[in-house]
Amino acid sequence: MEIEVLAPHGFCAGVKGALERSSLQRGAYCLHDIVHNDMVIAELRGRGMKFVESLADVPDGATVVFPAHGVGPAVREEARRRGLRVIDATCPFVAKVHRAARQYALAGLAVVVVGHRGHAEVDGIVGEVEAVEGAEVYVYPDLPPPRTRIGVVSQTTMNADEVAEIVKRLGADYEVETAAKVCNATKERQDAVKAFDGDALVVLGDANSSNTRRLAEVARCRAYRVGSLDELAAIDLSGVGRLGVTAGASTPETFLEQALARLGATQGG
């Protein structure tokens, strides 16, 4: 079996930056998972970082890390009010989406967010719009009345083709201004997967990682999303002549190396 590692793969610049800003913060609290990967979270826990789901769980005056997928203005204000020391690990591309959403709201446009309801990144974008008095915000497929002027933004880890198609459809019923696009790292990884013409693809990354799941979805061959070596061992790769391997944007390179070693051992019998 021939094994091809797709490029690019693994950590994107936003994830690298988030981990660099937070990795030395021993004893700090992180609001939600800093990135969606259990291996990364376990490593940071081992260094003393504590993960919480609410600022209420962070003691006054402590250090809190905002995750790569960002938070809304209400969270930032609460942290300021309580005197928390903030390490902002928000991905720059996510921050750009926040600014665009707020600008649309300030201009009086209803804001439509293309993304997965309940995802931390979407919650942060929605919070940005809600901070503007009188602003309207909808998470697709919820929409305002037709012919309304809307500003469209998107979660950065969506399927790039799906986002483009949704924006096109919205243009039939609305006057659309849009900044909706996935981040460059997400699109580049999706493009590499779509270009792979082998027999099967293994995508390394957690089930709760949106960008990882999208990689498996856009593949043009059968694809397996794998979050552990045990999951990898359970895959039936019999009959596969050419196997592609890639990794989500929050998947550490060490896991890729371990997976390739396991695949090599399997290949050798």
Backbone hydrogen bonds in HBPLUS format (Angstrom, degrees):
<---DONOR---> <-ACCEPTOR-->    atom                        ^
c    i                          cat <-CA-CA->   ^        H-A-AA   ^      H-
h    n   atom  resd res      DA  || num        DHA   H-A  angle D-A-AA Bond
n    s   type  num  typ     dist DA aas  dist angle  dist       angle   num
A0002-GLU N   A0241-GLY O   2.84 MM 239  6.06 168.8  1.85 155.2 151.4     1
A0243-LEU N   A0002-GLU O   2.75 MM 241  6.08 168.8  1.76 172.2 173.2     2
A0004-GLU N   A0243-LEU O   2.80 MM 239  6.16 163.6  1.82 162.0 166.5     3
A0245-VAL N   A0004-GLU O   2.83 MM 241  6.13 145.8  1.95 157.7 158.4     4
A0006-LEU N   A0245-VAL O   2.91 MM 239  6.05 160.1  1.95 153.0 159.5     5
A0010-GLY N   A0247-ALA O   2.94 MM 237  4.72 163.5  1.96 117.5 120.1     6
A0012-CYS N   A0249-ALA O   3.23 MM 237  5.15 136.7  2.43 135.5 129.7     7
A0016-LYS N   A0012-CYS O   3.00 MM   4  6.25 168.2  2.01 156.7 160.4     8
A0017-GLY N   A0013-ALA O   2.88 MM   4  6.01 162.7  1.91 149.5 154.2     9
A0018-ALA N   A0014-GLY O   3.01 MM   4  6.16 156.0  2.07 141.6 148.2    10
A0019-LEU N   A0015-VAL O   2.97 MM   4  6.20 162.8  2.00 156.0 159.7    11
A0020-GLU N   A0016-LYS O   2.91 MM   4  6.10 154.8  1.98 149.2 156.9    12
A0021-ARG N   A0017-GLY O   2.99 MM   4  6.16 156.1  2.05 148.5 154.2    13
A0022-SER N   A0018-ALA O   3.16 MM   4  6.26 134.3  2.38 137.0 148.5    14
A0023-SER N   A0019-LEU O   2.82 MM   4  5.40 147.5  1.93 149.4 153.6    15
A0025-GLN N   A0022-SER O   3.03 MM   3  5.43 166.3  2.05 120.6 123.9    16
A0026-ARG N   A0024-LEU O   2.99 MM   2  5.75 134.0  2.21 103.9  91.0    17
A0028-ALA N   A0025-GLN O   3.10 MM   3  5.45 157.2  2.16 131.9 131.4    18
A0050-LYS N   A0028-ALA O   2.90 MM  22  6.25 168.6  1.91 160.2 164.2    19
A0029-TYR N   A0063-THR O   2.87 MM  34  6.13 169.2  1.88 153.4 156.8    20
A0065-VAL N   A0029-TYR O   2.62 MM  36  6.07 151.3  1.70 153.0 163.2    21
A0030-CYS N   A0050-LYS O   2.66 MM  20  6.08 155.7  1.71 161.4 169.5    22
A0052-VAL N   A0030-CYS O   2.93 MM  22  6.13 166.7  1.95 160.1 162.4    23
A0031-LEU N   A0065-VAL O   3.03 MM  34  6.19 163.3  2.06 163.1 164.9    24
A0032-HIS N   A0052-VAL O   2.67 MM  20  5.65 172.3  1.67 174.0 175.7    25
A0068-ALA N   A0034-ILE O   2.99 MM  34  5.66 161.9  2.03 141.6 145.2    26
A0037-ASN N   A0035-VAL O   3.03 MM   2  5.85 129.9  2.29 106.3  92.0    27
A0041-ILE N   A0037-ASN O   3.08 MM   4  6.37 162.3  2.11 152.2 157.7    28
A0042-ALA N   A0038-ASP O   2.87 MM   4  6.00 159.4  1.91 146.3 151.7    29
A0043-GLU N   A0039-MET O   3.07 MM   4  6.28 155.4  2.13 143.8 150.1    30
A0044-LEU N   A0040-VAL O   3.03 MM   4  6.32 160.7  2.06 152.1 156.8    31
A0045-ARG N   A0041-ILE O   2.86 MM   4  6.09 154.1  1.92 151.1 158.9    32
A0046-GLY N   A0042-ALA O   2.98 MM   4  6.19 150.4  2.07 142.0 150.0    33
A0047-ARG N   A0044-LEU O   3.03 MM   3  5.00 136.7  2.22  94.5 107.1    34
A0049-MET N   A0044-LEU O   3.06 MM   5  5.61 161.8  2.09 148.5 142.6    35
A0048-GLY N   A0045-ARG O   2.90 MM   3  5.07 160.1  1.94 108.0 113.6    36
A0057-ASP N   A0054-SER O   3.03 MM   3  5.67 162.2  2.06 115.4 120.8    37
A0058-VAL N   A0055-LEU O   2.96 MM   3  5.18 164.8  1.98 113.0 116.4    38
A0062-ALA N   A0059-PRO O   3.10 MM   3  5.59 158.9  2.15 138.0 138.0    39
A0085-ARG N   A0062-ALA O   2.91 MM  23  6.10 159.1  1.95 146.2 151.6    40
A0064-VAL N   A0085-ARG O   2.77 MM  21  6.12 157.9  1.82 160.4 166.8    41
A0087-ILE N   A0064-VAL O   2.89 MM  23  6.16 160.0  1.93 153.4 156.1    42
A0066-PHE N   A0087-ILE O   2.91 MM  21  6.27 156.7  1.97 148.9 155.7    43
A0089-ALA N   A0066-PHE O   3.00 MM  23  5.49 146.8  2.11 135.4 144.2    44
A0070-GLY N   A0067-PRO O   3.05 MM   3  5.54 164.8  2.07 117.8 120.9    45
A0091-CYS N   A0068-ALA O   2.84 MM  23  4.89 174.5  1.85 130.2 128.2    46
A0075-VAL N   A0072-GLY O   3.13 MM   3  5.60 130.7  2.39 110.4 121.6    47
A0076-ARG N   A0072-GLY O   3.32 MM   4  6.69 157.5  2.37 147.8 154.2    48
A0077-GLU N   A0073-PRO O   2.87 MM   4  6.08 157.4  1.92 152.7 158.6    49
A0078-GLU N   A0074-ALA O   3.04 MM   4  6.20 154.9  2.10 140.4 147.0    50
A0079-ALA N   A0075-VAL O   3.03 MM   4  6.26 159.6  2.07 148.9 154.1    51
A0080-ARG N   A0076-ARG O   2.98 MM   4  6.25 154.8  2.04 145.4 152.4    52
A0081-ARG N   A0077-GLU O   2.85 MM   4  6.05 164.8  1.87 152.6 156.8    53
A0082-ARG N   A0078-GLU O   3.04 MM   4  6.19 148.5  2.15 145.8 153.3    54
A0084-LEU N   A0079-ALA O   3.00 MM   5  5.23 161.4  2.03 160.6 158.3    55
A0083-GLY N   A0080-ARG O   3.10 MM   3  5.21 160.5  2.14 105.8 111.7    56
A0094-VAL N   A0091-CYS O   3.02 MM   3  5.22 118.6  2.41 103.2 118.2    57
A0095-ALA N   A0091-CYS O   2.98 MM   4  6.32 159.6  2.02 156.7 163.1    58
A0096-LYS N   A0092-PRO O   3.00 MM   4  6.22 142.8  2.14 138.1 147.7    59
A0097-VAL N   A0093-PHE O   3.15 MM   4  6.51 146.8  2.26 141.7 149.6    60
A0097-VAL N   A0094-VAL O   3.04 MM   3  5.11 119.1  2.43  96.7 111.6    61
A0098-HIS N   A0094-VAL O   3.02 MM   4  6.43 155.3  2.08 151.3 158.2    62
A0099-ARG N   A0095-ALA O   3.05 MM   4  6.38 157.6  2.10 147.5 152.6    63
A0100-ALA N   A0096-LYS O   3.04 MM   4  6.31 158.5  2.08 147.1 152.7    64
A0101-ALA N   A0097-VAL O   2.94 MM   4  6.17 164.2  1.97 156.1 159.8    65
A0102-ARG N   A0098-HIS O   3.00 MM   4  6.21 161.5  2.04 151.8 156.8    66
A0103-GLN N   A0099-ARG O   2.92 MM   4  6.11 156.1  1.98 148.1 155.0    67
A0104-TYR N   A0100-ALA O   3.00 MM   4  6.25 157.7  2.05 151.1 156.4    68
A0105-ALA N   A0101-ALA O   3.05 MM   4  6.30 160.4  2.09 146.7 152.0    69
A0106-LEU N   A0102-ARG O   2.87 MM   4  6.12 161.0  1.91 153.4 158.4    70
A0107-ALA N   A0103-GLN O   3.03 MM   4  6.17 137.6  2.21 139.4 150.3    71
A0107-ALA N   A0104-TYR O   3.13 MM   3  5.08 127.3  2.43  93.4 107.4    72
A0109-LEU N   A0104-TYR O   3.06 MM   5  5.42 157.0  2.11 158.2 151.1    73
A0108-GLY N   A0105-ALA O   3.01 MM   3  5.21 159.6  2.05 107.9 113.3    74
A0110-ALA N   A0149-ARG O   3.27 MM  39  6.54 157.0  2.32 158.5 151.7    75
A0151-GLY N   A0110-ALA O   2.84 MM  41  6.20 154.0  1.91 152.6 159.8    76
A0111-VAL N   A0136-GLU O   2.92 MM  25  6.14 177.2  1.92 147.5 148.0    77
A0138-TYR N   A0111-VAL O   2.80 MM  27  6.22 151.7  1.88 160.0 169.1    78
A0112-VAL N   A0151-GLY O   2.91 MM  39  6.18 160.9  1.95 152.3 158.0    79
A0153-VAL N   A0112-VAL O   3.03 MM  41  6.43 161.1  2.07 163.1 168.6    80
A0113-VAL N   A0138-TYR O   2.75 MM  25  6.13 164.6  1.77 163.2 168.5    81
A0140-TYR N   A0113-VAL O   2.92 MM  27  5.93 150.7  2.00 140.0 149.7    82
A0114-VAL N   A0153-VAL O   2.87 MM  39  6.26 167.4  1.89 150.6 153.6    83
A0155-GLN N   A0114-VAL O   2.84 MM  41  6.19 160.9  1.88 156.7 157.7    84
A0119-HIS N   A0116-HIS O   2.98 MM   3  5.64 162.2  2.01 141.7 143.8    85
A0122-VAL N   A0119-HIS O   3.03 MM   3  5.31 115.1  2.46 105.4 120.6    86
A0123-ASP N   A0119-HIS O   2.92 MM   4  6.23 160.6  1.96 159.2 165.7    87
A0124-GLY N   A0120-ALA O   3.09 MM   4  6.31 152.3  2.17 143.7 149.9    88
A0125-ILE N   A0121-GLU O   3.13 MM   4  6.46 154.3  2.20 146.2 152.7    89
A0126-VAL N   A0122-VAL O   2.90 MM   4  6.12 169.4  1.91 160.1 162.6    90
A0127-GLY N   A0123-ASP O   2.94 MM   4  6.09 156.3  1.99 144.0 150.9    91
A0128-GLU N   A0124-GLY O   3.07 MM   4  6.30 140.3  2.23 138.1 148.2    92
A0128-GLU N   A0125-ILE O   3.07 MM   3  5.08 123.8  2.40  94.7 109.2    93
A0129-VAL N   A0125-ILE O   3.25 MM   4  6.67 151.4  2.34 149.4 155.4    94
A0130-GLU N   A0126-VAL O   2.93 MM   4  6.19 164.4  1.95 156.0 160.9    95
A0131-ALA N   A0127-GLY O   3.15 MM   4  6.21 128.9  2.43 136.5 146.8    96
A0132-VAL N   A0129-VAL O   2.94 MM   3  5.57 163.6  1.96 119.2 124.7    97
A0135-ALA N   A0132-VAL O   3.09 MM   3  5.56 163.0  2.12 138.6 137.9    98
A0142-ASP N   A0139-VAL O   3.03 MM   3  5.54 146.1  2.14 133.6 125.7    99
A0147-ARG N   A0173-ASP O   2.67 MM  26  5.63 163.3  1.70 167.6 171.5   100
A0150-ILE N   A0175-GLU O   2.99 MM  25  6.27 163.8  2.01 159.0 163.1   101
A0177-GLU N   A0150-ILE O   2.94 MM  27  6.27 156.3  1.99 159.7 167.2   102
A0152-VAL N   A0177-GLU O   2.84 MM  25  6.32 154.9  1.91 152.7 161.1   103
A0179-ALA N   A0152-VAL O   2.90 MM  27  6.15 169.6  1.91 175.6 175.3   104
A0183-CYS N   A0156-THR O   3.12 MM  27  5.13 159.5  2.16 127.0 128.9   105
A0162-GLU N   A0159-ASN O   3.06 MM   3  5.25 116.7  2.48 101.3 116.7   106
A0163-VAL N   A0159-ASN O   3.02 MM   4  6.33 159.1  2.06 160.0 165.9   107
A0164-ALA N   A0160-ALA O   3.13 MM   4  6.35 165.3  2.15 148.8 152.3   108
A0165-GLU N   A0161-ASP O   3.04 MM   4  6.24 154.3  2.10 145.4 152.2   109
A0166-ILE N   A0162-GLU O   2.96 MM   4  6.19 157.2  2.01 151.0 156.9   110
A0167-VAL N   A0163-VAL O   3.02 MM   4  6.27 166.9  2.03 157.0 159.8   111
A0168-LYS N   A0164-ALA O   3.08 MM   4  6.25 154.4  2.14 142.0 149.1   112
A0169-ARG N   A0165-GLU O   2.99 MM   4  6.26 157.0  2.04 148.1 153.8   113
A0170-LEU N   A0166-ILE O   2.93 MM   4  6.19 156.7  1.98 153.3 159.8   114
A0171-GLY N   A0167-VAL O   3.24 MM   4  6.46 138.9  2.42 140.7 150.1   115
A0171-GLY N   A0168-LYS O   3.20 MM   3  5.31 131.8  2.45  96.8 109.2   116
A0172-ALA N   A0169-ARG O   3.08 MM   3  5.67 161.9  2.12 114.8 120.4   117
A0173-ASP N   A0170-LEU O   3.08 MM   3  5.67 151.7  2.16 116.2 123.2   118
A0174-TYR N   A0170-LEU O   2.98 MM   4  5.95 135.0  2.19 155.5 169.1   119
A0187-LYS N   A0183-CYS O   3.06 MM   4  6.39 166.5  2.08 158.9 162.2   120
A0188-GLU N   A0184-ASN O   2.86 MM   4  6.02 164.7  1.89 154.9 159.3   121
A0189-ARG N   A0185-ALA O   3.09 MM   4  6.21 158.6  2.13 145.6 150.8   122
A0190-GLN N   A0186-THR O   2.97 MM   4  6.19 156.6  2.02 149.2 156.3   123
A0191-ASP N   A0187-LYS O   2.79 MM   4  5.98 160.4  1.83 154.6 160.0   124
A0192-ALA N   A0188-GLU O   3.08 MM   4  6.26 153.9  2.15 141.8 148.2   125
A0193-VAL N   A0189-ARG O   3.12 MM   4  6.36 153.7  2.20 143.1 149.7   126
A0194-LYS N   A0190-GLN O   2.90 MM   4  6.17 163.2  1.93 154.9 159.4   127
A0195-ALA N   A0191-ASP O   3.02 MM   4  6.17 137.3  2.21 141.0 151.8   128
A0196-PHE N   A0193-VAL O   3.11 MM   3  5.29 147.9  2.22 103.1 112.6   129
A0199-ASP N   A0242-ARG O   2.92 MM  43  5.44 147.1  2.03 142.2 152.7   130
A0244-GLY N   A0200-ALA O   2.89 MM  44  6.28 168.6  1.91 154.0 156.6   131
A0201-LEU N   A0222-ARG O   2.92 MM  21  6.34 143.5  2.05 150.6 160.2   132
A0224-TYR N   A0201-LEU O   2.82 MM  23  6.24 152.5  1.90 157.6 166.8   133
A0202-VAL N   A0244-GLY O   2.82 MM  42  6.17 159.8  1.86 151.5 156.2   134
A0246-THR N   A0202-VAL O   2.97 MM  44  6.39 159.5  2.01 166.1 170.7   135
A0203-VAL N   A0224-TYR O   2.75 MM  21  5.96 174.3  1.75 164.1 165.1   136
A0226-VAL N   A0203-VAL O   2.79 MM  23  5.98 166.4  1.81 159.3 162.4   137
A0204-LEU N   A0246-THR O   2.93 MM  42  6.21 167.2  1.95 138.9 142.5   138
A0248-GLY N   A0204-LEU O   2.92 MM  44  6.17 165.3  1.94 169.3 167.9   139
A0205-GLY N   A0226-VAL O   2.86 MM  21  5.96 165.1  1.88 147.8 151.0   140
A0209-SER N   A0206-ASP O   3.17 MM   3  5.33 160.7  2.21 109.2 111.5   141
A0213-ARG N   A0209-SER O   3.09 MM   4  6.40 163.4  2.12 155.9 159.8   142
A0214-ARG N   A0210-SER O   3.00 MM   4  6.27 157.1  2.06 153.0 159.6   143
A0215-LEU N   A0211-ASN O   3.20 MM   4  6.41 145.7  2.33 137.6 145.5   144
A0215-LEU N   A0212-THR O   3.13 MM   3  5.23 122.3  2.48  96.9 110.9   145
A0216-ALA N   A0212-THR O   3.33 MM   4  6.77 154.1  2.41 149.0 154.6   146
A0217-GLU N   A0213-ARG O   3.06 MM   4  6.34 147.0  2.17 144.7 154.5   147
A0218-VAL N   A0214-ARG O   3.04 MM   4  6.27 148.9  2.13 154.4 159.9   148
A0232-LEU N   A0228-SER O   3.03 MM   4  6.35 150.1  2.13 142.4 151.1   149
A0233-ALA N   A0229-LEU O   2.91 MM   4  6.15 154.8  1.98 146.4 152.4   150
A0234-ALA N   A0230-ASP O   3.20 MM   4  6.41 132.6  2.44 137.8 149.4   151
A0234-ALA N   A0231-GLU O   3.23 MM   3  5.19 134.6  2.45  93.3 105.4   152
A0235-ILE N   A0232-LEU O   3.19 MM   3  5.59 162.1  2.22 111.3 116.8   153
A0240-VAL N   A0237-LEU O   3.13 MM   3  5.55 159.6  2.17 134.2 133.9   154
A0251-THR N   A0248-GLY O   3.09 MM   3  5.26 166.0  2.12 116.6 116.9   155
A0255-PHE N   A0252-PRO O   3.12 MM   3  5.68 135.4  2.32 110.1 119.8   156
A0257-GLU N   A0253-GLU O   2.96 MM   4  6.30 160.3  2.00 156.2 161.1   157
A0258-GLN N   A0254-THR O   2.98 MM   4  6.21 156.0  2.04 145.5 151.9   158
A0259-ALA N   A0255-PHE O   2.86 MM   4  6.03 157.2  1.91 149.9 156.3   159
A0260-LEU N   A0256-LEU O   2.90 MM   4  6.12 160.9  1.94 154.0 158.8   160
A0261-ALA N   A0257-GLU O   3.05 MM   4  6.23 154.6  2.11 142.8 149.7   161
A0262-ARG N   A0258-GLN O   2.97 MM   4  6.24 154.5  2.04 144.9 151.8   162
A0263-LEU N   A0259-ALA O   2.84 MM   4  6.09 159.9  1.88 152.0 157.7   163
A0264-GLY N   A0260-LEU O   2.82 MM   4  5.96 151.5  1.90 145.0 153.2   164
A0265-ALA N   A0261-ALA O   2.98 MM   4  6.20 152.2  2.05 143.9 151.0   165
A0266-THR N   A0262-ARG O   2.90 MM   4  6.17 153.2  1.97 145.5 153.3   166
A0267-GLN N   A0263-LEU O   2.81 MM   4  5.98 155.5  1.87 145.0 152.1   167
A0268-GLY N   A0264-GLY O   2.99 MM   4  6.16 149.0  2.09 141.0 148.9   168
A0269-GLY N   A0266-THR O   3.06 MM   3  5.14 153.3  2.13 100.5 109.0   169
